[in-house]
Amino acid sequence: MIAVVASASTLLLACSGDDSDGSASADGGASGSRDVEHARGVSNVPDEPEQIVVLEPVQLDTAVALDVVPVGTTVLSEETGVPGYLGDEAAAIEMVGTVPEPDIEEIASLEPDLIIGTETRHSALYDQLSDIAPTVFMPSQADPWPENVRLVGDALNKADEAEALLEEYQARCDDIAAEFDVEGRTAQLIRPRDGVLSLYGPTSFAGSTLECAGFSTPEHDWEDISVDVSPERVLQATADLVLVTAVDPDDPNAVPESITGNASSFENLHVVDQSFWITGVGPLGGQTVLDDLERILRETTW
């Protein structure tokens, strides 16, 4: 369930310094602009930014959900590009490098009036970015994603609209939890990669959405949002509902042999699309995951 928390920008007030990019005015901002507190301090940003560049999936998802389509975005993979669930308009957004390695020259060429990034990923680039345009940084991509949605909403001067999106998501979770017999049941999302199985925990985007919809997550010693287990320890990934992510859910080889070889322990297993279960962080991704979860639950007999 989504905790009712203060805006991330408010929480950062105590550790905020002076305006990091030197653009804030003494009276709290020039006409047509406003101050936004963030992980690097305070930046003075346009009241209605029009040329936005985002460097994180949750920032892209939230901006599109708020009808503020960025001119540029980083992507997790330049091969797969902007996630398809965001729609045709988002597909046309200019790619400016990858999430861990933004392309500064490409960003500058778009002449943005606002850049949104992440301290844990892009700290070394902050000065270069803020020389291009007012820049707002989330503290971390690993923070509970609703807090990051709120910060993006604040940066875009759409805090109320962002909160409304989170309330709609919560209401949808409540409806699913009430409609389906999930009370007391466990769910586990598994992402096969690099010879291991990554199990996603309750603070991850997918894990928190499963819990929002009434499931609980099996206990593990979580390493931040997930934990990796070897194929030999696959039985540690069992749950009442098990979801395995794949780039192509229709691929007959999407489920690792370590799981198919223990089919009796994974009776209620479904393959799901990685593009939104893993990378679809944000209000639109949350609703897309809940659409998929509802489809699965309608096909499920406990």
C-alpha positions in Angstrom: 0.0 0.0 0.0 1.3 3.5 -0.6 2.3 5.2 2.5 1.1 8.8 2.9 4.4 10.6 3.0 5.5 14.2 2.6 6.8 15.3 -0.7 10.4 14.3 -1.3 11.3 17.9 -1.8 10.0 18.8 1.7 11.9 16.0 3.3 15.1 17.3 1.8 14.6 20.8 3.2 16.8 20.2 6.2 19.8 19.2 4.1 19.2 21.7 1.3 21.8 24.4 0.7 21.7 27.6 -1.3 20.5 27.5 -4.9 22.8 25.0 -6.6 22.7 26.6 -10.0 22.6 30.2 -8.8 19.3 30.9 -10.5 17.0 31.5 -7.6 16.0 35.1 -6.8 16.1 36.5 -3.3 12.3 36.8 -3.2 11.8 33.1 -4.0 11.9 33.2 -7.8 11.5 35.6 -10.7 8.2 36.1 -12.5 7.2 33.0 -14.3 9.5 30.8 -12.3 9.5 29.1 -8.9 12.0 27.4 -6.5 12.1 23.7 -6.2 14.0 21.9 -3.4 15.7 18.7 -4.3 18.7 16.5 -3.6 21.2 19.2 -4.6 19.6 22.2 -3.0 17.2 24.6 -4.6 16.8 25.3 -8.3 14.7 28.0 -9.9 12.6 26.4 -12.7 10.0 27.7 -15.1 6.4 27.7 -13.9 5.4 25.9 -17.1 8.5 24.1 -18.5 8.2 23.2 -22.2 11.5 21.7 -23.2 12.1 19.0 -20.5 14.8 16.3 -20.5 14.5 13.4 -18.1 17.2 10.9 -17.1 15.2 8.2 -15.3 12.3 5.9 -16.2 10.1 7.1 -13.3 10.6 10.7 -14.5 9.7 9.8 -18.1 6.6 7.9 -17.0 5.4 10.6 -14.6 5.9 13.4 -17.1 4.0 11.6 -19.8 1.2 10.8 -17.3 1.0 14.5 -16.4 0.7 15.4 -20.1 4.1 17.0 -20.2 5.9 15.0 -22.9 9.7 15.5 -22.6 11.8 16.5 -25.7 14.5 14.1 -24.6 15.0 11.1 -22.4 17.6 8.5 -21.5 16.7 4.9 -22.0 17.7 1.7 -20.3 18.6 0.2 -23.7 19.1 2.1 -26.9 18.1 -1.0 -28.8 14.7 -1.3 -27.2 14.2 2.5 -26.8 11.3 4.2 -25.0 9.0 1.6 -23.4 6.0 0.8 -25.7 3.4 1.1 -23.0 3.9 4.9 -22.9 2.3 5.2 -26.3 3.1 6.6 -29.8 3.7 10.2 -28.7 6.4 9.1 -26.2 8.0 6.8 -28.8 9.0 10.0 -30.8 10.9 11.4 -27.8 14.6 12.0 -28.7 16.9 9.5 -26.9 19.9 11.2 -25.2 22.0 8.3 -24.1 21.3 5.6 -21.6 20.2 6.0 -18.0 23.6 5.4 -16.5 25.4 7.4 -19.3 23.5 10.4 -20.5 24.9 12.2 -23.5 25.6 15.8 -22.4 26.0 17.1 -26.0 22.7 15.6 -27.1 21.0 17.1 -24.1 22.4 20.5 -24.8 21.4 20.4 -28.4 17.7 20.1 -27.4 17.9 23.5 -25.5 15.9 22.3 -22.5 14.4 24.6 -20.0 14.4 21.9 -17.3 16.4 18.8 -16.7 15.4 16.1 -14.1 18.0 13.5 -13.0 19.1 11.4 -10.1 21.8 12.0 -7.5 22.8 8.4 -7.1 23.2 7.9 -10.8 24.2 11.4 -12.2 25.9 13.2 -9.4 29.1 13.8 -11.4 27.1 15.4 -14.2 25.2 17.9 -12.1 27.3 20.9 -12.8 27.4 20.3 -16.5 23.7 19.8 -16.6 22.8 22.8 -14.5 25.0 24.9 -16.9 22.6 23.8 -19.7 19.3 24.4 -17.8 17.8 24.5 -14.3 18.3 20.9 -13.0 16.4 19.0 -10.3 17.7 15.8 -8.9 15.8 13.0 -7.1 17.9 11.6 -4.2 17.8 8.0 -5.6 16.0 5.8 -8.1 15.7 3.2 -5.3 13.5 5.4 -3.1 9.9 4.3 -2.9 8.7 5.3 -6.3 5.7 7.3 -5.2 8.0 9.8 -3.5 9.9 10.2 -6.8 6.6 10.8 -8.6 5.8 13.5 -6.1 9.2 15.2 -6.7 8.7 15.1 -10.5 5.2 16.5 -10.0 6.7 19.3 -7.9 9.3 20.1 -10.5 6.7 20.3 -13.3 4.4 22.5 -11.1 1.8 19.7 -11.1 2.0 18.4 -7.5 -1.8 18.1 -7.1 -2.1 16.2 -10.4 0.7 13.9 -9.4 -1.0 13.2 -6.1 -4.2 12.4 -7.9 -2.4 9.9 -10.1 -1.1 8.1 -7.0 -4.6 8.1 -5.5 -6.0 6.5 -8.6 -3.3 3.9 -8.5 -4.1 3.1 -4.8 -7.8 2.9 -5.5 -7.2 0.4 -8.3 -5.0 -1.7 -6.0 -7.8 -1.6 -3.4 -10.4 -2.7 -6.0 -8.2 -5.7 -7.1 -7.5 -6.7 -3.5 -11.2 -6.7 -2.8 -12.3 -8.5 -6.0 -9.8 -11.4 -5.9 -9.1 -13.9 -3.2 -5.6 -12.8 -2.4 -5.7 -12.2 1.3 -2.9 -14.1 3.0 -1.3 -15.2 -0.3 2.2 -14.6 -1.4 3.6 -13.3 -4.8 7.1 -13.3 -6.1 8.5 -11.6 -9.2 11.6 -13.2 -10.7 13.9 -11.7 -13.3 16.3 -14.2 -14.9 19.6 -12.6 -15.8 23.3 -13.3 -16.0 22.9 -16.9 -14.8 21.1 -15.9 -11.6 17.5 -15.3 -10.6 16.8 -11.8 -9.3 13.9 -11.8 -6.8 12.2 -8.5 -6.4 11.2 -7.4 -2.9 8.5 -5.2 -1.3 10.3 -1.9 -1.9 10.8 -2.5 -5.6 8.3 -1.1 -8.1 6.8 -4.5 -9.0 7.0 -5.9 -5.5 5.3 -2.8 -4.0 2.6 -3.0 -6.6 1.9 -6.7 -5.8 1.7 -5.7 -2.1 -0.5 -2.8 -3.0 -2.9 -5.3 -4.6 -3.1 -7.4 -1.4 -0.3 -9.9 -1.7 2.6 -10.3 0.6 6.2 -11.0 -0.4 8.1 -14.0 0.9 10.8 -13.0 3.3 14.4 -12.8 2.2 17.5 -10.9 3.1 16.9 -8.1 0.6 19.9 -6.3 -0.9 18.1 -3.0 -1.4 15.1 -3.8 -3.7 16.1 -7.3 -4.7 18.2 -10.4 -4.0 19.9 -12.7 -6.4 19.8 -16.5 -5.9 21.6 -19.2 -7.9 19.6 -21.7 -10.0 20.5 -24.3 -7.5 18.5 -22.4 -4.8 15.5 -21.8 -7.1 13.1 -23.2 -4.5 13.7 -20.1 -2.4 11.7 -18.3 -5.1 8.4 -20.2 -4.6 5.2 -18.4 -3.7 1.4 -18.7 -4.3 1.8 -16.6 -7.4 5.1 -16.5 -9.3 5.8 -14.1 -12.1 8.8 -14.5 -14.4 9.8 -11.5 -16.5 10.9 -11.8 -20.1 11.7 -9.4 -23.0 9.4 -11.5 -25.1 6.7 -13.2 -22.9 5.8 -15.5 -25.9 9.3 -16.9 -26.1 9.0 -20.7 -25.3 12.4 -20.5 -23.6 11.6 -17.5 -21.4 11.4 -19.5 -18.2 14.8 -20.9 -17.0 15.3 -24.6 -16.9 15.9 -24.3 -13.1 12.2 -23.4 -12.8 10.7 -25.6 -15.4 12.6 -28.5 -13.9 10.8 -27.9 -10.6 7.4 -27.4 -12.1 5.5 -29.0 -9.2 6.9 -26.3 -6.9 5.8 -23.5 -9.3 2.2 -24.5 -10.1 0.9 -21.0 -10.4 3.5 -19.4 -12.7 3.1 -16.7 -15.4 5.5 -15.0 -17.8 5.1 -11.2 -17.8 6.5 -8.4 -19.9 9.7 -7.0 -18.5 9.2 -3.6 -20.3 6.6 -2.6 -17.7 6.9 -5.0 -14.8 10.6 -4.0 -14.4 11.1 -0.7 -16.2 7.6 0.8 -16.2 8.1 2.7 -12.9 5.5 5.4 -12.4 1.8 6.0 -12.5 1.3 4.7 -16.1 3.5 1.7 -15.5 1.7 1.0 -12.3 -1.7 1.0 -14.0 -0.3 -1.2 -16.8 1.1 -3.7 -14.3 -2.3 -3.8 -12.5 -4.0 -4.4 -15.9 -1.7 -7.4 -16.4 -2.2 -8.6 -12.8 -5.9 -8.4 -13.1 -5.8 -10.5 -16.3 -3.6 -13.1 -14.6 -5.9 -13.3 -11.6 -9.0 -13.8 -13.7 -7.2 -16.9 -15.1 -6.1 -18.1 -11.7 -7.7 -20.8 -9.6 -6.2 -21.0 -6.1 
